[in-house]
Every structure is written in C-alpha cells, then in structure tokens.
Amino acid sequence: QVQLVESGGGLVQAGGSLKLSCAASGRTVKTSRMGWFRQAPGKEREFVATVSTGRTTYAPSVKGRFTISSDYLSNTNYLEMNSLKPDDTAVYYCAAAKLGVPVRYEWWGQGTQVTVSS
C-alpha cells in the first residue's frame, strides 16, 4: 500500500520561505515521478512541480522560486518554496506516478495548508 504524507505547511509572511516534505512508503521516490500540486479556495487544482529521474519541471508561476528534490535514503520528496507571495496560498498536495508515459498520478497525499500573508 502506497502512502504519501505531507508536512511543513504553515503561515508565513510574503517574501518568506517554507519547505514541504512528502514522506513515501510502499513505493520508492527514486523509481517514481514525484509531483506537487496545489488548490486554492474556489480554484481548480494546478500543477506546481515534478521530478523524474533527476529531471525537474516547474509551473511558470513558481519557476525560480520553488525547488523540488528527492532524498533517496529517507524516501522523501521536498518542495522548497522561497520568495512566497499571497497568491501561493493553497493546499499543497504531493503525488506519485509510475515512470514512463503517459503520466498518471495514482497516489496522493492528504495535503498541507500553506498560507502567505501580505
């Protein structure tokens, strides 16, 4: 059984930083495509970042501010968020997919709230 557990969310002022963690069990992050998504109130869930075999992709709105990475020893994926803006306020979800195409995220975490105050 695959489980993804996010942590690290919270309240931060604009310009601040947070680092989200996604602890995986039942599947290794090394052999998975790991992704982060977010959903703000009243909006649809949107893609934030993904990493697969070391290759990263970011949404234009976060590129240069967010960094996705994986620690294979602890089997944990991270999303480091810098220069946070109020528009980054959302519930952030970690997700995992099998390697290859098409990409289909089969496993999701419960989400962690990020609130950025102005």
Backbone as numpy.savetxt, mean C-alpha at the origin, in Angstrom:
# Nx Ny Nz CAx CAy CAz Cx Cy Cz
-4.03 -20.51 3.96 -4.88 -19.32 3.96 -4.00 -18.09 3.96
-4.25 -17.22 3.00 -3.45 -16.01 2.89 -4.08 -14.91 3.73
-3.26 -14.25 4.51 -3.71 -13.11 5.30 -2.76 -11.93 5.11
-3.34 -10.76 4.97 -2.59 -9.52 4.88 -3.08 -8.60 5.99
-2.16 -8.12 6.80 -2.53 -7.27 7.93 -1.77 -5.95 7.83
-2.53 -4.86 7.63 -1.92 -3.54 7.53 -1.79 -2.90 8.91
-0.82 -2.03 9.03 -0.65 -1.22 10.24 0.11 0.04 9.86
0.13 0.99 10.78 0.92 2.20 10.56 0.13 3.43 10.20
-1.17 3.29 10.01 -1.97 4.46 9.69 -2.11 5.38 10.89
-2.66 6.56 10.66 -2.85 7.49 11.75 -3.15 8.88 11.25
-3.06 9.83 12.16 -3.30 11.25 11.86 -1.96 11.96 11.77
-1.78 12.72 10.70 -0.53 13.44 10.49 -0.84 14.79 9.86
-0.01 15.77 10.11 -0.19 17.08 9.50 0.33 17.08 8.07
-0.20 17.97 7.28 0.26 18.11 5.90 1.77 18.35 5.90
2.44 17.67 4.98 3.89 17.76 4.90 4.61 16.67 5.69
3.85 15.95 6.51 4.44 14.92 7.34 4.60 13.60 6.60
4.99 12.58 7.38 5.28 11.27 6.80 4.64 10.16 7.63
4.34 9.07 6.96 3.88 7.84 7.60 4.45 6.67 6.83
4.63 5.55 7.52 5.06 4.33 6.86 4.08 3.23 7.19
3.40 2.74 6.17 2.44 1.66 6.33 3.13 0.31 6.15
2.68 -0.66 6.92 3.21 -2.02 6.83 2.11 -2.98 6.44
2.47 -4.01 5.72 1.54 -5.07 5.33 2.22 -6.40 5.61
1.86 -7.02 6.72 2.45 -8.30 7.09 1.67 -9.43 6.42
2.38 -10.26 5.67 1.74 -11.33 4.91 2.00 -12.68 5.56
1.00 -13.53 5.48 1.15 -14.91 5.90 0.40 -15.79 4.93
0.89 -17.01 4.74 0.27 -17.93 3.79 0.73 -17.74 2.36
1.53 -16.73 2.14 2.05 -16.45 0.81 3.24 -15.52 0.98
4.29 -15.72 0.17 5.47 -14.87 0.33 5.36 -13.63 -0.55
5.80 -12.49 -0.02 5.79 -11.25 -0.80 6.77 -11.34 -1.95
7.81 -12.18 -1.80 8.82 -12.31 -2.85 8.23 -12.93 -4.12
7.28 -13.81 -3.97 6.69 -14.49 -5.12 5.31 -13.94 -5.46
5.06 -12.71 -5.03 3.77 -12.09 -5.29 3.96 -10.71 -5.87
2.96 -10.24 -6.57 2.86 -8.82 -6.87 2.13 -8.20 -5.69
2.75 -7.22 -5.06 2.14 -6.54 -3.92 1.71 -5.15 -4.35
0.53 -4.76 -3.88 0.02 -3.45 -4.26 -0.63 -2.74 -3.09
-0.73 -1.41 -3.23 -1.46 -0.58 -2.28 -2.53 0.19 -3.05
-3.68 0.24 -2.44 -4.81 0.98 -2.98 -5.36 1.85 -1.86
-6.17 2.82 -2.23 -6.79 3.66 -1.21 -8.19 4.05 -1.63
-9.01 4.33 -0.64 -10.39 4.75 -0.90 -10.74 5.87 0.06
-11.04 7.02 -0.52 -11.47 8.17 0.26 -12.99 8.16 0.36
-13.56 8.82 1.36 -15.02 8.85 1.52 -15.70 9.38 0.27
-16.69 8.64 -0.20 -17.45 9.06 -1.36 -16.76 8.86 -2.69
-15.58 8.25 -2.67 -14.84 8.02 -3.90 -14.59 6.54 -4.12
-14.26 6.19 -5.35 -13.95 4.80 -5.65 -12.53 4.48 -5.21
-12.29 3.21 -5.00 -10.95 2.77 -4.65 -10.01 3.04 -5.82
-8.81 3.53 -5.52 -7.85 3.85 -6.57 -6.50 3.21 -6.29
-5.79 2.96 -7.36 -4.46 2.38 -7.30 -3.47 3.40 -6.76
-2.54 2.94 -5.92 -1.51 3.83 -5.38 -0.12 3.39 -5.87
0.22 2.12 -5.64 1.56 1.65 -6.00 1.57 0.14 -6.04
2.54 -0.40 -6.80 2.72 -1.83 -6.85 4.19 -2.17 -7.04
4.56 -3.37 -6.59 5.92 -3.87 -6.79 5.84 -5.34 -7.16
6.63 -5.70 -8.19 6.65 -7.09 -8.64 8.05 -7.39 -9.14
8.67 -8.41 -8.57 10.06 -8.79 -8.89 10.97 -7.57 -8.91
10.77 -6.68 -7.93 11.62 -5.52 -7.79 11.24 -4.31 -8.62
10.31 -4.48 -9.53 9.89 -3.36 -10.38 8.69 -2.66 -9.74
8.77 -1.34 -9.67 7.73 -0.56 -9.01 6.98 0.32 -10.00
5.72 0.56 -9.69 4.89 1.47 -10.47 4.06 2.29 -9.50
3.90 3.57 -9.80 3.17 4.47 -8.91 2.09 5.23 -9.67
1.05 5.58 -8.95 0.06 6.50 -9.50 0.72 7.87 -9.64
0.37 8.63 -10.67 0.98 9.94 -10.86 0.84 10.87 -9.65
-0.25 10.71 -8.93 -0.51 11.60 -7.80 0.44 11.37 -6.62
1.10 10.22 -6.58 1.99 9.92 -5.45 3.43 9.74 -5.87
3.70 9.70 -7.15 5.05 9.46 -7.64 5.99 10.54 -7.12
7.13 10.11 -6.60 8.10 11.04 -6.04 7.88 11.32 -4.56
6.72 10.93 -4.03 6.43 11.14 -2.60 6.31 9.82 -1.85
5.81 8.78 -2.52 5.59 7.48 -1.88 6.62 6.48 -2.42
6.99 5.51 -1.55 7.88 4.45 -1.95 7.35 3.12 -1.46
7.22 2.16 -2.37 6.78 0.82 -2.02 8.00 -0.09 -1.99
8.04 -0.98 -0.99 9.18 -1.89 -0.88 8.75 -3.14 -0.14
9.59 -4.17 -0.23 9.31 -5.44 0.45 10.54 -5.90 1.22
10.29 -6.46 2.38 11.32 -7.11 3.19 11.05 -8.60 3.14
11.89 -9.33 2.42 11.63 -10.75 2.24 11.81 -11.54 3.55
12.72 -11.10 4.41 12.97 -11.84 5.65 11.76 -11.82 6.57
11.13 -10.65 6.68 9.97 -10.53 7.55 8.66 -10.77 6.80
8.77 -10.98 5.48 7.59 -11.20 4.63 6.58 -10.05 4.78
7.11 -8.84 4.72 6.31 -7.64 4.92 6.52 -6.67 3.75
5.44 -6.05 3.35 5.50 -5.02 2.32 5.26 -3.67 2.99
5.89 -2.63 2.46 5.80 -1.31 3.08 5.38 -0.26 2.05
4.72 0.77 2.56 4.45 1.95 1.76 4.89 3.16 2.58
6.00 3.75 2.20 6.50 4.93 2.88 5.93 6.16 2.18
5.30 7.02 2.96 4.59 8.16 2.40 5.19 9.45 2.98
5.70 10.29 2.11 6.30 11.56 2.51 5.54 12.71 1.88
5.77 13.90 2.41 5.13 15.12 1.89 3.63 14.92 1.74
3.03 14.39 2.77 1.60 14.06 2.71 0.75 15.30 2.56
-0.35 15.12 1.82 -1.30 16.19 1.54 -2.67 15.79 2.06
-3.54 16.75 2.34 -4.90 16.40 2.76 -5.61 15.48 1.77
-5.30 15.60 0.48 -5.91 14.73 -0.53 -5.47 13.27 -0.40
-4.44 13.01 0.39 -4.01 11.64 0.61 -4.85 10.93 1.68
-5.74 11.65 2.32 -6.60 11.08 3.34 -7.49 10.00 2.74
-7.42 8.79 3.31 -8.16 7.65 2.78 -7.91 6.43 3.66
-8.68 5.39 3.40 -8.34 4.08 3.95 -7.41 3.41 2.95
-6.27 2.96 3.43 -5.28 2.34 2.56 -5.33 0.82 2.72
-5.36 0.13 1.59 -5.46 -1.32 1.56 -4.23 -1.92 0.89
-3.71 -2.97 1.50 -2.66 -3.78 0.91 -3.32 -4.93 0.15
-2.73 -5.33 -0.97 -3.28 -6.42 -1.76 -2.14 -7.24 -2.36
-2.46 -8.49 -2.66 -1.47 -9.38 -3.25 -2.07 -10.11 -4.44
-1.21 -10.33 -5.43 -1.62 -11.05 -6.63 -0.54 -12.05 -6.99
-0.91 -13.06 -7.73 0.08 -13.98 -8.25 0.89 -13.25 -9.32
2.12 -13.67 -9.51 2.94 -13.08 -10.56 2.38 -13.45 -11.92
2.63 -12.60 -12.90 2.18 -12.88 -14.25 1.01 -12.00 -14.64
0.52 -12.25 -15.85 -0.61 -11.48 -16.37 -1.75 -12.42 -16.74
-2.98 -11.93 -16.68 -3.37 -10.59 -16.21 -3.21 -10.46 -14.70
-3.04 -9.22 -14.27 -2.89 -8.98 -12.84 -4.27 -9.02 -12.20
-4.39 -9.84 -11.17 -5.66 -9.95 -10.45 -5.34 -10.06 -8.96
-5.69 -9.03 -8.24 -5.42 -9.02 -6.81 -6.47 -9.89 -6.10
-6.01 -11.01 -5.58 -6.91 -11.99 -4.99 -7.04 -11.83 -3.49
-6.02 -11.26 -2.85 -6.01 -11.17 -1.40 -5.88 -9.72 -0.96
-6.66 -9.35 0.04 -6.73 -7.98 0.50 -6.65 -7.92 2.02
-6.04 -6.85 2.51 -6.04 -6.60 3.94 -7.31 -5.88 4.35
-7.41 -5.59 5.64 -8.62 -4.97 6.18 -8.60 -3.46 6.05
-7.45 -2.89 5.75 -7.34 -1.45 5.58 -6.85 -0.74 6.82
-6.18 0.38 6.60 -5.73 1.22 7.71 -5.99 2.67 7.33
-6.52 3.43 8.28 -6.93 4.81 8.01 -5.72 5.75 8.06
-5.63 6.59 7.04 -4.64 7.67 7.02 -5.39 8.98 6.91
-5.16 9.87 7.84 -5.81 11.18 7.83 -4.73 12.26 7.86
-4.79 13.14 6.87 -3.81 14.23 6.78 -4.54 15.54 7.01
-4.15 16.25 8.05 -4.81 17.52 8.38 -4.06 18.68 7.73
-4.82 19.71 7.39 -4.21 20.87 6.72 -3.73 21.91 7.73
